[in-house]
């Protein structure tokens, strides 16, 4: 016999409601824990541990829907529930395979299904982020490899060019220059009796022409490959360039590093060619009798190694040194020098200071 009363029925209904509210609260707490725990792990995932993080999150999602096992596959052609990347395209970036679950429509509870969907979105964002990072790393590695190959090729090109210059210089010195010198001596009568068939005045004129030829040949030989650079090194070659400017009437101050340095051949050559080009431009554009500074500094400090050649003359007519895209082809020598310094790991700047003239600054790494 059942005893019932309005008060008892009301109490039973209240208990039932409380139990339902409790179960609903527990379910919501479970959903929040699922999303917050997995979201935190996936936000901190790296390329190294992303596979393990995704595996744990997949297992956690399987337990949430009452299943015992789940797997992640990044092969989009596999079977399983699709994991989509964020964005409008909604491209598939992977699949989650859960035993006994082929689609979200099998999840009866609407809020559980929504939590399941949000969890998959977090996984999709993580996979997409890892893919993007992998693509960036691969692209960066490819660019770095190409840059290294380009630097190697440019370096080889300059090395081959210098070897060819050295060979041509030697051949001119040992062949044509010697012949021209012998011709001068013959015409001057210092080695043999002068030819009686050539009038004396004509011999003097021909001897002067031959001497000029020898002088020009020596200048060409020195430009191709200065013997000072090979025999005495960079500092002596820079002093020779400064002395040549003094002969032309320029007021030159030379400040060379007091530190004893054994220069690598490729760096020594690159710095000398920069100085050579700078001196050539001073002669072309600076005007006569201006002040010139040649400074070579060596230091263990970053950016402490540099070659500076600065004139205080009129400057170049087109001071667009810092923009190689402007007046392309107008400053071929400058661009070649930039490439030379880049090939040895350095940099080159041609600027026009406010006080006038041109400043050439070649910076290079400490490689001694």
C-alpha positions as CSV (number, residue, x, y, z in Angstrom):
1,X,0.0,0.0,0.0
2,X,1.6,3.3,-1.2
3,X,1.3,6.3,1.1
4,X,1.3,9.5,-0.8
5,X,0.9,13.1,0.1
6,X,1.3,16.4,-1.8
7,X,4.2,17.4,0.4
8,X,6.0,14.0,-0.2
9,X,5.4,14.2,-4.0
10,X,6.8,17.8,-4.0
11,X,9.9,16.6,-2.2
12,X,10.5,13.7,-4.6
13,X,10.2,16.1,-7.6
14,X,12.6,18.5,-6.0
15,X,15.2,15.7,-5.5
16,X,14.8,14.5,-9.0
17,X,15.3,18.0,-10.3
18,X,18.4,18.4,-8.2
19,X,19.8,15.2,-9.5
20,X,19.2,16.2,-13.0
21,X,20.8,19.6,-12.4
22,X,23.7,17.9,-10.7
23,X,24.2,15.5,-13.7
24,X,23.9,18.5,-16.1
25,X,26.4,20.4,-14.1
26,X,28.8,17.5,-14.1
27,X,28.4,17.1,-17.8
28,X,29.1,20.8,-18.4
29,X,32.2,20.6,-16.1
30,X,33.4,17.6,-18.1
31,X,33.0,19.5,-21.3
32,X,34.9,22.5,-19.9
33,X,37.7,20.3,-18.6
34,X,38.0,18.6,-21.9
35,X,38.2,21.8,-23.9
36,X,40.4,23.7,-21.4
37,X,42.9,20.8,-20.9
38,X,43.2,19.9,-24.5
39,X,43.2,23.6,-25.6
40,X,46.1,24.4,-23.2
41,X,48.2,21.4,-24.4
42,X,47.6,22.1,-28.1
43,X,48.3,25.9,-27.7
44,X,51.8,24.9,-26.2
45,X,52.5,22.2,-28.8
46,X,55.7,22.4,-30.8
47,X,56.8,20.7,-34.0
48,X,58.8,18.2,-31.8
49,X,56.0,17.1,-29.5
50,X,52.8,17.9,-31.6
51,X,52.3,14.2,-32.6
52,X,52.2,13.1,-28.9
53,X,50.0,16.1,-27.9
54,X,47.5,15.3,-30.6
55,X,47.5,11.6,-29.7
56,X,46.7,12.4,-26.0
57,X,44.0,14.8,-27.0
58,X,42.4,12.2,-29.3
59,X,42.4,9.7,-26.5
60,X,40.8,12.2,-24.2
61,X,38.1,12.9,-26.7
62,X,37.4,9.2,-27.1
63,X,37.0,8.8,-23.3
64,X,34.6,11.8,-23.3
65,X,32.2,10.1,-25.7
66,X,32.5,6.7,-23.9
67,X,35.0,5.0,-26.2
68,X,38.2,3.4,-25.3
69,X,40.6,4.2,-28.1
70,X,41.3,6.8,-30.8
71,X,43.9,7.5,-33.4
72,X,45.0,10.5,-35.4
73,X,45.8,10.2,-39.1
74,X,47.3,13.1,-41.1
75,X,46.5,11.3,-44.3
76,X,43.3,12.9,-45.6
77,X,42.3,10.0,-47.7
78,X,41.9,7.7,-44.6
79,X,38.5,6.9,-43.2
80,X,37.4,8.6,-40.0
81,X,35.9,11.8,-38.8
82,X,37.4,14.8,-40.7
83,X,39.5,17.3,-38.9
84,X,39.2,20.7,-40.7
85,X,41.6,23.6,-40.8
86,X,40.3,27.0,-39.6
87,X,39.2,29.5,-42.2
88,X,36.7,29.7,-45.0
89,X,38.2,26.8,-47.1
90,X,37.6,24.3,-44.3
91,X,40.2,22.0,-45.9
92,X,40.7,18.6,-44.3
93,X,44.0,18.3,-42.5
94,X,43.6,15.0,-40.8
95,X,41.2,12.3,-39.5
96,X,40.3,11.1,-36.1
97,X,39.5,7.4,-35.9
98,X,37.4,6.3,-32.9
99,X,36.2,2.8,-32.5
100,X,32.4,2.6,-33.0
101,X,32.0,6.2,-34.0
102,X,31.7,7.1,-37.6
103,X,30.3,10.6,-37.3
104,X,29.1,13.3,-34.9
105,X,25.5,12.6,-35.6
106,X,25.9,9.4,-33.4
107,X,26.5,11.6,-30.4
108,X,23.0,11.9,-28.9
109,X,23.5,14.8,-26.4
110,X,23.5,18.1,-28.3
111,X,25.9,19.8,-25.9
112,X,28.3,16.8,-26.1
113,X,28.2,17.0,-29.9
114,X,29.0,20.7,-29.8
115,X,32.0,20.1,-27.4
116,X,33.2,17.3,-29.7
117,X,33.0,19.7,-32.7
118,X,34.9,22.5,-30.8
119,X,37.6,20.0,-29.8
120,X,38.0,19.0,-33.4
121,X,38.4,22.6,-34.4
122,X,41.2,23.0,-31.8
123,X,42.9,19.9,-33.3
124,X,42.5,21.3,-36.8
125,X,44.0,24.7,-35.8
126,X,47.0,22.9,-34.2
127,X,47.6,20.6,-37.2
128,X,47.4,23.6,-39.6
129,X,49.8,25.6,-37.4
130,X,52.3,22.7,-37.4
131,X,51.9,22.3,-41.2
132,X,52.5,26.1,-41.7
133,X,55.6,26.0,-39.5
134,X,56.9,23.0,-41.4
135,X,56.4,24.7,-44.7
136,X,58.1,27.9,-43.4
137,X,61.1,25.9,-42.1
138,X,61.3,24.0,-45.4
139,X,61.2,27.2,-47.4
140,X,63.7,28.9,-45.2
141,X,66.1,25.9,-45.5
142,X,65.7,26.0,-49.3
143,X,66.4,29.7,-49.4
144,X,69.4,29.3,-47.1
145,X,70.8,26.5,-49.3
146,X,70.3,28.6,-52.4
147,X,72.0,31.6,-50.7
148,X,75.0,29.4,-49.7
149,X,75.2,28.0,-53.2
150,X,75.0,31.5,-54.7
151,X,77.7,32.8,-52.3
152,X,79.9,29.9,-53.2
153,X,79.4,30.5,-57.0
154,X,80.0,34.2,-56.6
155,X,83.1,33.5,-54.5
156,X,84.4,31.0,-57.1
157,X,83.7,33.5,-59.9
158,X,85.8,36.2,-58.2
159,X,88.5,33.7,-57.3
160,X,88.6,32.6,-61.0
161,X,88.6,36.2,-62.1
162,X,91.6,37.0,-59.8
163,X,93.5,34.0,-61.0
164,X,92.9,35.1,-64.6
165,X,94.1,38.6,-63.7
166,X,97.2,37.2,-62.1
167,X,98.0,35.1,-65.1
168,X,97.4,37.9,-67.6
169,X,99.4,40.3,-65.5
170,X,102.3,37.8,-65.3
171,X,102.2,37.2,-69.1
172,X,102.2,41.0,-69.8
173,X,105.1,41.5,-67.3
174,X,107.2,38.7,-68.7
175,X,106.3,39.2,-72.3
176,X,105.1,42.5,-73.7
177,X,106.5,44.7,-71.0
178,X,110.0,43.1,-71.3
179,X,109.9,43.5,-75.1
180,X,108.9,47.1,-74.8
181,X,111.6,47.8,-72.3
182,X,114.2,46.2,-74.6
183,X,112.9,48.4,-77.4
184,X,113.5,51.5,-75.3
185,X,117.1,50.4,-74.6
186,X,117.7,49.7,-78.2
187,X,116.4,53.0,-79.4
188,X,118.4,54.8,-76.6
189,X,121.5,52.9,-77.7
190,X,122.1,51.5,-74.2
191,X,122.4,47.8,-75.3
192,X,123.6,48.0,-78.9
193,X,124.8,50.5,-81.3
194,X,121.9,52.6,-82.6
195,X,120.8,52.0,-86.1
196,X,122.5,54.5,-88.4
197,X,119.6,54.5,-90.8
198,X,117.3,56.1,-88.2
199,X,117.9,59.8,-87.6
200,X,118.8,60.8,-84.0
201,X,115.7,63.0,-83.6
202,X,113.5,60.1,-84.8
203,X,115.2,57.7,-82.4
204,X,114.5,60.1,-79.5
205,X,110.8,60.4,-80.5
206,X,110.5,56.6,-80.8
207,X,112.2,56.1,-77.5
208,X,109.7,58.5,-75.8
209,X,106.8,56.6,-77.3
210,X,108.3,53.2,-76.2
211,X,108.8,54.6,-72.6
212,X,105.2,55.8,-72.6
213,X,104.2,52.3,-73.7
214,X,106.2,50.7,-70.8
215,X,104.6,53.1,-68.3
216,X,101.1,52.3,-69.6
217,X,101.8,48.6,-69.5
218,X,103.0,48.8,-65.9
219,X,99.8,50.7,-65.0
220,X,97.7,48.0,-66.7
221,X,99.7,45.2,-65.0
222,X,99.3,47.0,-61.6
223,X,95.6,47.3,-62.2
224,X,95.2,43.7,-63.1
225,X,97.0,42.4,-60.1
226,X,99.3,44.6,-58.1
227,X,102.6,42.8,-57.1
228,X,102.5,44.7,-53.8
229,X,99.3,42.8,-52.8
230,X,100.9,39.5,-53.5
231,X,104.4,40.3,-52.2
232,X,103.8,42.6,-49.2
233,X,100.1,42.3,-48.4
234,X,97.0,44.5,-48.1
235,X,98.5,47.3,-46.0
236,X,101.3,47.9,-48.4
237,X,98.9,47.9,-51.3
238,X,96.7,50.4,-49.6
239,X,99.7,52.7,-48.9
240,X,100.7,52.4,-52.6
241,X,97.2,53.5,-53.6
242,X,97.4,56.5,-51.2
243,X,100.9,57.4,-52.5
244,X,99.6,57.4,-56.1
245,X,96.8,59.8,-55.0
246,X,99.4,62.1,-53.4
247,X,101.3,62.2,-56.6
248,X,98.1,63.4,-58.3
249,X,97.9,66.2,-55.8
250,X,95.5,64.9,-53.2
251,X,96.0,65.4,-49.5
252,X,95.9,61.8,-48.2
253,X,95.8,60.6,-44.6
254,X,96.4,56.9,-44.0
255,X,95.4,55.2,-40.7
256,X,96.1,51.5,-40.7
257,X,95.5,49.0,-37.9
258,X,98.4,48.4,-35.6
259,X,97.3,44.8,-35.0
260,X,99.3,42.3,-36.9
261,X,96.9,40.4,-39.1
262,X,97.3,37.4,-41.4
263,X,94.7,38.2,-44.0
264,X,92.8,35.5,-45.8
265,X,93.6,35.8,-49.5
266,X,89.9,36.1,-50.6
267,X,89.3,38.9,-48.0
268,X,92.5,40.7,-48.8
269,X,91.6,40.7,-52.5
270,X,88.1,41.9,-51.9
271,X,89.2,44.8,-49.7
272,X,91.9,45.9,-52.1
273,X,89.4,45.9,-55.0
274,X,87.0,48.0,-52.9
275,X,89.8,50.5,-52.3
276,X,90.8,50.4,-56.0
277,X,87.3,51.2,-57.1
278,X,87.0,54.0,-54.5
279,X,90.2,55.6,-55.6
280,X,89.2,55.4,-59.2
281,X,85.9,57.2,-58.3
282,X,87.8,59.9,-56.4
283,X,89.9,60.6,-59.5
284,X,86.7,60.8,-61.6
285,X,84.4,62.8,-59.4
286,X,86.0,64.4,-56.3
287,X,88.0,67.1,-58.1
288,X,91.6,68.0,-57.6
289,X,93.6,68.5,-54.4
290,X,90.8,67.5,-51.9
291,X,91.4,65.7,-48.6
292,X,91.2,61.9,-48.6
293,X,91.2,59.5,-45.6
294,X,92.1,55.9,-45.9
295,X,91.4,53.9,-42.7
296,X,91.7,50.2,-42.0
297,X,90.5,49.0,-38.6
298,X,90.6,45.5,-37.0
299,X,88.9,44.7,-33.8
300,X,87.2,41.8,-31.9
301,X,84.1,43.9,-31.5
302,X,81.1,43.4,-33.7
303,X,81.3,45.6,-36.7
304,X,84.8,46.6,-35.5
305,X,86.6,45.5,-38.7
306,X,86.2,47.9,-41.6
307,X,87.9,49.7,-44.5
308,X,86.9,53.3,-44.9
309,X,87.9,55.5,-47.8
310,X,86.4,59.0,-47.6
311,X,87.0,62.0,-49.8
312,X,85.9,65.6,-49.1
313,X,85.6,66.7,-52.7
314,X,82.7,67.5,-54.9
315,X,81.1,64.0,-54.7
316,X,79.5,62.0,-57.4
317,X,76.9,63.6,-59.7
318,X,74.3,60.8,-58.9
319,X,74.5,60.1,-55.2
320,X,71.9,57.2,-55.3
321,X,74.3,54.8,-53.7
322,X,71.9,53.2,-51.2
323,X,69.3,52.1,-53.8
324,X,70.6,49.6,-56.4
325,X,67.3,49.7,-58.2
326,X,67.7,53.4,-59.1
327,X,69.6,54.2,-62.3
328,X,70.3,50.5,-62.7
329,X,73.6,50.1,-64.5
330,X,74.9,53.5,-63.6
331,X,77.1,52.2,-60.8
332,X,78.3,48.9,-62.0
333,X,81.6,49.1,-60.1
334,X,79.8,49.8,-56.9
335,X,77.5,46.8,-57.3
336,X,80.4,44.6,-58.1
337,X,82.1,45.7,-54.9
338,X,78.9,45.0,-53.0
339,X,78.9,41.5,-54.4
340,X,82.5,41.0,-53.6
341,X,82.0,42.0,-49.9
342,X,78.8,39.9,-49.7
343,X,80.8,36.9,-51.0
344,X,83.3,37.2,-48.0
345,X,80.4,37.7,-45.5
346,X,80.8,41.4,-45.3
347,X,78.9,44.5,-46.5
348,X,79.5,47.7,-48.4
349,X,78.0,51.2,-48.1
350,X,78.7,54.1,-50.4
351,X,77.2,57.3,-48.9
352,X,77.4,61.0,-49.4
353,X,78.0,62.7,-46.0
354,X,76.6,66.2,-45.3
355,X,80.1,67.7,-45.3
356,X,80.5,66.7,-48.9
357,X,82.4,64.1,-50.8
358,X,81.9,60.3,-50.7
359,X,82.4,57.8,-47.9
360,X,83.0,54.1,-48.8
361,X,82.7,51.8,-45.8
362,X,83.4,48.1,-46.2
363,X,82.7,46.0,-43.1
364,X,83.8,42.4,-42.7
365,X,83.7,39.7,-40.1
366,X,86.6,38.7,-37.9
367,X,87.9,35.6,-39.6
368,X,91.6,35.6,-38.5
